[in-house]
Amino acid sequence: MHCGVTVALCASPAVAAFNMMAINMSPTAWVVALSEAARKVTTYVLTRPGREVLFTVITQAEKYKAKVFIDTFIQRLGDAVAAGMYEILGFLIPMGPSTIAICALPVCFVWVLSALSLGWQHNVRVQEIGANANN
């Protein structure tokens, strides 16, 4: 089955949104564990390969510069921001993890929009490369 790079990139934010809603409805250890399992499976089966496909339309030099920057700076910054936001929201919204989970839904929405944009840009570049190859 071929689902395309855009679907692969949108899978993680969609699963994250579903997970946040599930945690909001039932903030138990089992729901958190199942949510984490779903996140990991989605990341390794769909999103990571989809991300790698994005690098097929750029040069090797651009690929390695971008990957080093993403793997070292962007991912660590994302982890730090997520932890900081959880602490800040926990302080500002003393209702617990289930309410904080719902507060994360706008982030999932922006993430989906970013994934759609990246998928669209990748498809445009693939078409450009194909048109240039046929000329």
BELHUGI-V756573 format. One record per pair of residues at least 6 apart in sequence whose C-alpha atoms are under 7 Angstrom apart, sorted by the first residue. I is the first residue (numbers start at 1). J is the second residue. D is the distance in whole Angstrom. If there is no record, write none. Layout:
# BELHUGI-V756573
i: (I	I)
j: (J	J)
d: (D	D)
This chain:
# BELHUGI-V756573
i: (5	5	6	6	6	8	8	8	9	9	9	9	10	10	10	11	11	11	12	12	12	12	13	13	13	15	16	16	17	17	19	20	20	21	21	22	23	23	23	23	24	24	24	24	27	54	55	57	57	89	90)
j: (50	119	115	116	119	46	47	50	47	50	51	115	112	115	116	42	46	47	39	42	43	47	108	111	112	39	39	108	105	108	35	101	102	101	102	31	31	32	98	101	98	99	101	102	98	122	63	125	126	100	96)
d: (5	6	7	6	4	5	5	5	5	6	7	5	5	5	7	7	7	7	7	6	6	6	5	6	6	7	7	7	6	6	5	5	6	7	6	7	6	7	6	7	4	6	6	6	6	6	6	7	7	7	7)
